[in-house]
Amino acid sequence: MNVEYIVDSHVHLWDPASLRYPWLAGLPALNRPFLPSDFATASKASNISKWIFVECCCDSADSLAEVDWISELAKKEAHIHGIVAQAPLEKGEPVWVDLEKLAIRPLVKGIRRNLQGETRQDFCLSREFLAGTGLLKKFGLTFDLCLRHEQLLAATELVRRTPEVNFILDHFGKPDVRGGKLEPWTTHLKALAKLPNVVCKFSGLTTEADWKNWHPADLKPYFEQTLECFGFDRILFGGDWPVATQATSYERWMDTVQSFLPFTKNADLTKVFQSNAERIYRV
């Protein structure tokens, strides 16, 4: 691949000895430190020059501490260029205080309030959540959407109601790859992609497939549909490391993504693997 360097728009780092991550208790393979040196080793076969750290669902009380921990790591690890931080947008207008604290940290480029665990599909459409999301523009922050495919309709309405905020859809919108289902994910993805203030990450798809037995052919329809919906100007590469290690090595994921773009012009490859992430996250 003839790209000068690659930006990974979705990297996780954590240390359970430093911060609390309740969700790791059920995943022993992940319940250990994953640090910059580990990611450098995992991605050594790829030309990764810039990393965007994405919040790791630590205990909400540790959200600011997570940002400060990553900021300290970045003083020694120059590849960390941005942070997508956690913030309780459901607080509504009072979340201003949280956003103000985050925005003065120069590496913070965006916010992710993880939605995939919410039982109410319209959780993000409450008056308070809409108000909290609407504040992001005032701080120049983006919003990463991490959700299940059943939540795409509500997310589309959220994006429509806050046109001044730039959104990034994580992990293709988590389609049912394991079940081999394209609908209603395809229909809902098309509706979301019609809105100009949202882009999508090529990330996290293998953990929606059969972890041990997936083949690239299982993923192909989801790649093709997402590319058709968003085009090369609105897609970002992301490794979702180390969560993705449950289903793939970093090298295999990189090879898989490239295999679905074999005849793409270098200018378009540069957009997917580099410049789109730099533009969206301002790094």
Buried (B, 14 or more C-beta within 10 A) or exposed (E): BEBEEBBBBBBBBBBBEEBEBEBBEEEEEBEBEBEBEBBEEBBEEBBBBBBBBBBBBBBEEBBBBBBEBBBEBBEEBEBBBBBBBBBBBBBBEEBBEBBEBBBEBEBBBBBBBBBBEBEEBBBBBBEBBBBBBBBBBEBEBBBBBBBBBBBBBBBBBBBBEBEEBBBBBBBBBBBBBBEEEBEBBBEBBBBBBEEEBBBBBBBBBBBBBBBEEBEBEBBEBBBEBBBEBBBBEBBBBBBBBBBBBBBBBBEBBBBBBBEBBEEBEEEBBBBBBBBBBBBBBEB
